[in-house]
Amino acid sequence: MTSPTDAGLRRARRPAWAGRNYTLLTAAAIATNLGSQGALIASAFAVLESGGDAGDVGLVAAARTIPLVLFLLVGGALADRLPRHRVMVAANTLNCLSQAAFAALVLTGDPLLWQMMALAALGGTGHAFFSPASEGMLMSSVSGEQAGRAFALYRMSMHGAGIGGAALGGALIAVLGPGWVLAIDSAAFLVAGSLRAFLDVSHIPARAPGGGMLADLRDGWREFVGRPWLWTIVVQFAVVNAVVVAAEAVYGPLVARDELGGAGPWGLALAAFGAGTVGGALVMMRWKPRRLLLAGTLCVFPLALPSAGLAVPLPAVGLALVMFLTGLSVEVFGVSWMTALHQEIPEEKLSRVSAYDMLGSIGMIPVATALAGPAESAFGRSTALWGCSALIVLLTAAVLTVPDVRRLTRRRTSKTERASVAPAAAAAVSADAESAVGRPG
């Protein structure tokens, strides 16, 4: 039996900012990332083993992405209207059931393409409702000066679980087949949903009756466009994410095949990127830059390096080093971005604002990946890759001309204290703090 002294020692060893909700959210995120990263690989192999080709793999991936784009804003409004943990549990339940059905189809026979597309669409729908609720719940679970450290540890846990999940999933597909990996992902959603069911939302103020879903979306939109630092960075990353994905998902494997000797060097580069994100999270657990968005935006410039490295192309070791630096830099931006949202956005609007952020971050990715092939044919692969790098540099430099991006500072006020400050006054506080010296994905 555990004594009160033992329990007290365990509580003492846990940092004050790692409260019950934060611990549950982190544990659940580890579970889902362990399962989901392997499941992404498994779904592609399930399509191929059923007789499909690369085009069919793309159709299943598109079937997952389309409902994510369609329902993301609705999910954000719903998460700000209902208790967020209930939305998260319902979405996890949908993902659990859809992956279980996908696994059963693969294990019991030859699944048809339309069946796999339908189940992938259900998974994307669950993700659309889950993500804004999860973002809002995470941000409401931490407060004070240690918020950045909490976000860094959370992201490091997610990235570490994703790296491990991809490696474990690939190994299990080779040994057991894709069906069992999909079944494991279903079980991971069950575990995660069970953990999230125990989240405590008693500290979150009750939602005031609103004027309906459209009114909620308009309110979130006003919050979004009323902050220049917010919408300009989201617009920036709409393009940045699109060209990064096009370069790495389309051109990267082609360069590896034609110039680097096969898939091995590209796999090494992607692994180095994952290691870099973990390293970046470790850095942000100790570093708390005063000018959040300035530090974060400066760290977006290295995202231009992988496209340039592929255009040259660099040898495998050089490309891996570039990808490691990119992973580290993008994590500095990611933690800074989450800390800024946590500090500046009222708690009751977090999920809606996060939904607009996420929609901007993914909205142009299908367009960019679709245009990658024609761009290579028209301009050549090297020129297209240099174009990707140039877009990232130009857009990031443009964002730095926005005064709020340069001036927004880390504040020490609590969540409750700053929630009572009107947006215009909050901006004035930020500007005044900077007077002495002068986003999404």
C-alpha positions as CSV (number, residue, x, y, z in Angstrom):
1,M,0.0,0.0,0.0
2,T,1.3,3.5,-0.9
3,S,1.8,5.7,2.1
4,P,0.9,9.4,2.2
5,T,4.6,10.2,2.4
6,D,5.3,8.3,-0.8
7,A,2.4,10.0,-2.6
8,G,3.7,13.4,-1.3
9,L,7.2,12.6,-2.6
10,R,5.9,11.7,-6.0
11,R,3.9,15.0,-6.1
12,A,7.0,16.9,-5.1
13,R,9.0,15.3,-7.9
14,R,6.5,16.4,-10.5
15,P,6.9,20.1,-11.5
16,A,4.2,22.4,-10.3
17,W,3.2,23.3,-13.9
18,A,2.6,19.6,-14.8
19,G,-0.8,19.3,-13.2
20,R,-3.3,16.5,-13.5
21,N,-4.9,17.7,-16.8
22,Y,-1.5,18.3,-18.4
23,T,-0.3,14.9,-17.4
24,L,-3.4,13.2,-18.7
25,L,-3.2,15.1,-22.0
26,T,0.5,14.3,-22.5
27,A,0.0,10.6,-21.7
28,A,-2.9,10.4,-24.2
29,A,-0.9,12.2,-26.9
30,I,1.9,9.7,-26.5
31,A,-0.6,6.8,-26.9
32,T,-2.2,8.2,-30.0
33,N,1.1,9.2,-31.7
34,L,2.6,5.8,-31.1
35,G,-0.4,4.2,-32.9
36,S,-1.2,6.8,-35.5
37,Q,2.3,7.1,-37.1
38,G,2.5,3.4,-37.7
39,A,-1.1,3.4,-39.0
40,L,-0.3,6.0,-41.6
41,I,2.2,3.6,-43.1
42,A,-0.1,0.6,-42.6
43,S,-3.0,2.2,-44.5
44,A,-0.7,2.8,-47.5
45,F,0.5,-0.8,-47.4
46,A,-3.1,-2.1,-47.0
47,V,-4.1,-0.3,-50.2
48,L,-1.0,-1.7,-52.1
49,E,-1.6,-5.2,-50.8
50,S,-5.2,-5.1,-51.9
51,G,-4.0,-4.5,-55.5
52,G,-4.0,-0.8,-55.5
53,D,-1.4,1.5,-56.9
54,A,0.2,4.8,-56.0
55,G,-2.8,6.7,-57.3
56,D,-5.1,4.6,-55.0
57,V,-2.9,5.4,-52.0
58,G,-3.3,9.1,-52.9
59,L,-7.1,8.7,-53.0
60,V,-7.2,7.2,-49.6
61,A,-5.0,10.0,-48.2
62,A,-7.2,12.6,-49.9
63,A,-10.3,11.0,-48.4
64,R,-8.8,11.7,-45.0
65,T,-7.7,15.2,-45.8
66,I,-10.9,16.5,-47.4
67,P,-13.2,16.2,-44.3
68,L,-10.5,17.6,-42.1
69,V,-10.5,20.8,-44.2
70,L,-14.4,20.8,-44.4
71,F,-15.1,20.3,-40.7
72,L,-12.2,22.0,-39.0
73,L,-13.9,25.3,-38.4
74,V,-17.1,23.6,-37.2
75,G,-15.0,21.6,-34.8
76,G,-13.4,24.7,-33.4
77,A,-16.7,26.4,-32.8
78,L,-18.1,23.3,-31.2
79,A,-15.1,22.9,-28.9
80,D,-15.6,26.5,-27.6
81,R,-19.4,25.8,-27.1
82,L,-19.2,22.4,-25.4
83,P,-16.9,21.0,-22.7
84,R,-13.8,20.3,-24.7
85,H,-13.0,17.0,-23.1
86,R,-16.3,15.6,-24.3
87,V,-15.6,16.6,-27.9
88,M,-12.1,15.0,-27.6
89,V,-13.5,11.7,-26.3
90,A,-16.3,11.6,-28.9
91,A,-13.7,12.2,-31.7
92,N,-11.4,9.5,-30.2
93,T,-14.3,7.1,-30.1
94,L,-15.0,7.7,-33.8
95,N,-11.3,7.2,-34.7
96,C,-11.2,4.0,-32.6
97,L,-14.3,2.5,-34.4
98,S,-13.2,3.6,-37.9
99,Q,-9.7,2.1,-37.4
100,A,-11.1,-1.1,-35.9
101,A,-13.4,-1.5,-39.0
102,F,-10.4,-0.8,-41.3
103,A,-8.4,-3.4,-39.5
104,A,-11.2,-5.9,-39.7
105,L,-11.5,-5.4,-43.4
106,V,-7.8,-5.9,-44.0
107,L,-7.5,-8.9,-41.7
108,T,-10.6,-10.8,-43.0
109,G,-10.3,-10.3,-46.7
110,D,-9.7,-7.9,-49.6
111,P,-11.0,-4.5,-48.7
112,L,-12.4,-2.4,-51.6
113,L,-11.0,1.0,-52.4
114,W,-14.3,2.8,-51.6
115,Q,-14.5,1.1,-48.2
116,M,-11.0,2.2,-47.3
117,M,-11.7,5.7,-48.5
118,A,-14.9,5.9,-46.5
119,L,-13.2,4.8,-43.3
120,A,-10.3,7.2,-43.9
121,A,-12.9,10.0,-44.3
122,L,-14.4,9.1,-40.9
123,G,-10.9,9.3,-39.4
124,G,-10.3,12.7,-40.9
125,T,-13.7,13.9,-39.6
126,G,-12.7,12.8,-36.1
127,H,-9.4,14.6,-36.4
128,A,-11.2,17.8,-37.5
129,F,-13.3,17.9,-34.3
130,F,-10.5,16.6,-32.1
131,S,-7.6,19.0,-33.0
132,P,-9.2,22.4,-32.0
133,A,-10.6,20.9,-28.8
134,S,-7.2,19.4,-28.0
135,E,-5.4,22.7,-28.6
136,G,-7.8,24.7,-26.5
137,M,-7.7,22.1,-23.7
138,L,-3.9,22.0,-23.6
139,M,-3.6,25.7,-23.4
140,S,-6.1,26.0,-20.6
141,S,-4.3,23.3,-18.6
142,V,-1.2,25.4,-18.0
143,S,-0.6,28.9,-16.7
144,G,2.1,31.3,-15.6
145,E,5.7,31.7,-16.6
146,Q,6.3,27.9,-17.2
147,A,3.7,27.6,-20.0
148,G,6.5,27.5,-22.7
149,R,8.3,24.8,-20.8
150,A,5.1,22.8,-20.6
151,F,4.4,23.2,-24.3
152,A,8.0,22.1,-25.1
153,L,7.7,18.9,-23.1
154,Y,4.3,18.1,-24.6
155,R,5.6,18.6,-28.1
156,M,8.8,16.6,-27.3
157,S,6.7,13.7,-26.0
158,M,4.5,13.8,-29.2
159,H,7.5,13.9,-31.5
160,G,9.3,11.2,-29.6
161,A,6.2,9.0,-29.7
162,G,5.8,9.7,-33.4
163,I,9.3,8.7,-34.2
164,G,9.0,5.5,-32.2
165,G,5.6,4.8,-33.6
166,A,6.8,5.1,-37.2
167,A,9.7,2.7,-36.5
168,L,7.7,0.2,-34.6
169,G,4.8,0.4,-37.1
170,G,7.2,-0.3,-40.0
171,A,8.7,-3.3,-38.2
172,L,5.3,-4.7,-37.2
173,I,3.9,-4.4,-40.8
174,A,6.8,-6.5,-42.0
175,V,6.2,-9.2,-39.3
176,L,2.4,-9.1,-38.7
177,G,1.0,-7.2,-41.7
178,P,-0.8,-3.8,-41.9
179,G,-4.1,-5.1,-40.4
180,W,-2.7,-5.7,-37.0
181,V,-1.0,-2.3,-36.9
182,L,-4.4,-0.7,-37.7
183,A,-5.9,-2.7,-34.9
184,I,-3.1,-1.4,-32.5
185,D,-4.0,2.2,-33.6
186,S,-7.6,1.5,-32.7
187,A,-6.6,0.3,-29.3
188,A,-4.4,3.4,-28.8
189,F,-7.4,5.6,-29.5
190,L,-9.4,3.7,-26.9
191,V,-6.7,4.2,-24.3
192,A,-6.3,7.9,-25.2
193,G,-10.0,8.5,-25.1
194,S,-10.3,6.8,-21.7
195,L,-7.5,9.0,-20.3
196,R,-9.2,12.2,-21.7
197,A,-12.5,11.2,-20.1
198,F,-10.9,12.0,-16.7
199,L,-9.9,15.6,-17.6
200,D,-11.2,18.1,-15.1
201,V,-12.9,21.2,-16.7
202,S,-14.3,22.7,-13.5
203,H,-11.8,25.5,-13.7
204,I,-13.0,26.6,-17.1
205,P,-15.9,29.2,-17.0
206,A,-19.2,28.0,-18.2
207,R,-19.9,29.0,-21.8
208,A,-22.4,31.9,-22.1
209,P,-25.4,31.2,-24.4
210,G,-24.4,32.3,-27.9
211,G,-26.2,33.2,-31.1
212,G,-25.6,29.9,-32.9
213,M,-22.7,28.2,-34.8
214,L,-22.4,30.9,-37.4
215,A,-22.2,33.7,-34.8
216,D,-19.5,31.7,-33.0
217,L,-17.5,31.4,-36.3
218,R,-17.9,35.1,-37.0
219,D,-16.7,35.9,-33.5
220,G,-13.7,33.6,-33.9
221,W,-13.0,35.2,-37.3
222,R,-13.0,38.7,-35.7
223,E,-10.6,37.5,-33.1
224,F,-8.4,36.1,-35.8
225,V,-8.3,39.0,-38.2
226,G,-8.1,41.6,-35.5
227,R,-4.6,40.6,-34.6
228,P,-2.1,41.3,-37.4
229,W,0.6,39.1,-35.9
230,L,-1.8,36.2,-35.9
231,W,-3.2,36.3,-39.4
232,T,0.0,37.3,-41.1
233,I,1.9,34.3,-39.7
234,V,-1.0,32.0,-40.6
235,V,-0.9,33.3,-44.1
236,Q,2.9,32.9,-44.2
237,F,2.6,29.3,-43.1
238,A,-0.2,28.5,-45.5
239,V,2.5,28.9,-48.2
240,V,5.5,27.7,-46.2
241,N,3.9,24.4,-45.1
242,A,2.6,23.9,-48.7
243,V,6.0,24.2,-50.3
244,V,7.8,22.3,-47.6
245,V,5.4,19.4,-48.0
246,A,5.7,19.5,-51.8
247,A,9.5,19.5,-51.6
248,E,9.8,16.8,-49.0
249,A,6.9,14.5,-50.1
250,V,7.3,14.8,-53.9
251,Y,10.8,16.0,-54.7
252,G,12.7,14.4,-51.8
253,P,12.1,10.8,-52.7
254,L,12.9,11.6,-56.4
255,V,16.2,13.2,-55.5
256,A,17.0,10.3,-53.2
257,R,16.3,7.8,-56.0
258,D,18.1,9.7,-58.8
259,E,21.0,11.3,-56.9
260,L,21.6,9.8,-53.5
261,G,21.4,6.1,-54.1
262,G,17.9,5.1,-53.0
263,A,15.5,5.5,-50.1
264,G,18.0,4.9,-47.4
265,P,19.6,8.4,-47.4
266,W,16.1,10.1,-47.5
267,G,15.0,7.9,-44.5
268,L,18.1,9.1,-42.7
269,A,17.3,12.7,-43.4
270,L,13.7,12.4,-42.2
271,A,15.0,10.6,-39.0
272,A,17.4,13.5,-38.5
273,F,14.5,16.0,-38.8
274,G,12.6,14.1,-36.1
275,A,15.7,14.1,-33.8
276,G,16.0,17.9,-34.4
277,T,12.4,18.5,-33.2
278,V,13.2,16.7,-30.0
279,G,16.4,18.7,-29.6
280,G,14.5,21.9,-30.3
281,A,11.9,21.0,-27.6
282,L,14.8,20.4,-25.1
283,V,16.2,23.9,-25.9
284,M,12.8,25.5,-25.4
285,M,12.4,23.8,-22.0
286,R,15.2,26.1,-20.8
287,W,15.2,29.1,-23.1
288,K,12.4,31.6,-22.7
289,P,12.9,34.3,-25.4
290,R,11.4,37.6,-24.3
291,R,10.2,38.6,-27.8
292,L,8.3,35.4,-28.6
293,L,7.3,35.9,-32.2
294,L,10.6,37.6,-33.3
295,A,12.6,34.6,-32.0
296,G,10.2,32.2,-33.5
297,T,10.0,33.9,-36.9
298,L,13.7,34.2,-37.2
299,C,13.8,30.4,-36.8
300,V,11.5,29.9,-39.8
301,F,14.3,30.9,-42.2
302,P,16.1,27.5,-41.9
303,L,13.0,25.9,-43.3
304,A,14.4,27.0,-46.7
305,L,17.5,24.9,-46.3
306,P,16.1,21.4,-47.1
307,S,14.7,22.5,-50.5
308,A,18.1,24.1,-51.2
309,G,19.9,21.0,-50.1
310,L,17.8,18.9,-52.4
311,A,18.4,21.3,-55.3
312,V,22.2,21.1,-55.0
313,P,21.9,18.1,-54.1
314,L,23.9,17.7,-50.9
315,P,25.3,14.3,-50.0
316,A,23.4,12.2,-47.5
317,V,25.3,13.3,-44.4
318,G,25.0,17.0,-45.4
319,L,21.3,16.6,-46.0
320,A,20.8,14.9,-42.7
321,L,22.6,17.8,-40.9
322,V,20.4,20.3,-42.7
323,M,17.3,18.4,-41.7
324,F,18.4,18.2,-38.1
325,L,18.9,22.0,-38.0
326,T,15.5,22.5,-39.6
327,G,13.7,20.3,-37.1
328,L,15.4,22.1,-34.2
329,S,14.5,25.5,-35.6
330,V,10.9,24.7,-36.4
331,E,10.4,23.5,-32.9
332,V,11.6,26.8,-31.5
333,F,9.0,28.4,-33.6
334,G,6.3,25.9,-32.6
335,V,6.8,26.4,-28.9
336,S,7.0,30.2,-29.3
337,W,3.8,30.2,-31.3
338,M,1.9,28.1,-28.8
339,T,3.1,30.3,-26.0
340,A,1.9,33.5,-27.8
341,L,-1.5,32.0,-28.5
342,H,-1.8,30.9,-24.9
343,Q,-0.8,34.4,-23.7
344,E,-2.9,36.5,-26.1
345,I,-6.1,34.7,-27.0
346,P,-9.0,34.6,-24.5
347,E,-9.6,31.1,-23.2
348,E,-13.2,30.9,-24.5
349,K,-12.0,31.5,-28.1
350,L,-8.9,29.3,-28.1
351,S,-10.4,26.4,-30.1
352,R,-12.0,28.7,-32.8
353,V,-8.7,30.6,-33.3
354,S,-6.8,27.3,-33.3
355,A,-9.2,26.0,-36.0
356,Y,-8.5,29.1,-38.3
357,D,-4.8,28.6,-37.6
358,M,-4.9,24.9,-38.5
359,L,-7.1,25.5,-41.6
360,G,-4.5,28.0,-42.9
361,S,-1.7,25.7,-42.2
362,I,-3.1,22.8,-44.2
363,G,-5.4,24.4,-46.7
364,M,-2.8,24.9,-49.5
365,I,-0.9,21.6,-49.1
366,P,-3.1,19.6,-51.6
367,V,-2.7,22.4,-54.2
368,A,1.1,22.5,-53.8
369,T,1.5,18.8,-54.0
370,A,-0.7,18.7,-57.1
371,L,1.3,21.4,-58.7
372,A,4.7,19.9,-57.8
373,G,4.8,17.6,-60.9
374,P,3.7,20.2,-63.4
375,A,6.2,22.7,-61.9
376,E,9.0,20.2,-62.3
377,S,8.1,19.6,-66.0
378,A,7.9,23.3,-66.7
379,F,10.9,24.6,-64.9
380,G,13.0,21.6,-63.9
381,R,13.4,20.0,-60.5
382,S,16.3,22.1,-59.3
383,T,14.6,25.4,-60.3
384,A,11.4,24.3,-58.6
385,L,13.2,23.5,-55.4
386,W,15.1,26.8,-55.4
387,G,11.7,28.4,-55.9
388,C,10.4,26.7,-52.7
389,S,13.4,28.1,-50.8
390,A,12.9,31.6,-52.2
391,L,9.2,31.7,-51.2
392,I,10.0,30.7,-47.6
393,V,12.7,33.4,-47.3
394,L,10.6,36.1,-48.9
395,L,7.5,35.4,-46.9
396,T,9.4,35.2,-43.6
397,A,11.2,38.5,-44.3
398,A,7.8,40.0,-45.1
399,V,6.3,38.9,-41.8
400,L,9.2,40.5,-39.9
401,T,8.0,43.9,-41.2
402,V,4.8,43.5,-39.1
403,P,5.3,45.6,-36.0
404,D,3.3,43.3,-33.7
405,V,5.5,40.3,-34.7
406,R,8.6,42.2,-33.6
407,R,7.1,43.7,-30.5
408,L,5.0,41.0,-28.9
409,T,6.7,40.1,-25.6
410,R,6.4,37.4,-23.0
411,R,4.4,38.7,-20.1
412,R,4.3,37.4,-16.5
413,T,0.6,38.0,-15.9
414,S,-1.5,35.0,-15.2
415,K,-4.2,33.6,-17.5
416,T,-6.9,35.0,-15.3
417,E,-5.3,38.4,-15.1
418,R,-4.8,38.9,-18.8
419,A,-8.2,37.4,-19.7
420,S,-9.8,40.6,-18.3
421,V,-7.7,42.9,-20.5
422,A,-9.4,44.0,-23.7
423,P,-7.6,43.0,-26.9
424,A,-6.7,46.6,-27.7
425,A,-5.3,47.2,-24.2
426,A,-3.4,44.0,-24.4
427,A,-1.7,45.2,-27.6
428,A,-0.9,48.5,-25.9
429,V,0.7,46.7,-23.0
430,S,2.8,44.6,-25.4
431,A,3.9,47.7,-27.3
432,D,4.7,49.7,-24.2
433,A,6.8,46.8,-22.9
434,E,8.9,47.1,-26.1
435,S,9.1,50.9,-26.2
436,A,12.5,50.8,-24.4
437,V,14.1,49.0,-27.4
438,G,11.9,50.1,-30.1
439,R,2.7,31.8,-37.2
440,P,1.1,26.8,-38.4
441,G,1.1,23.6,-38.2
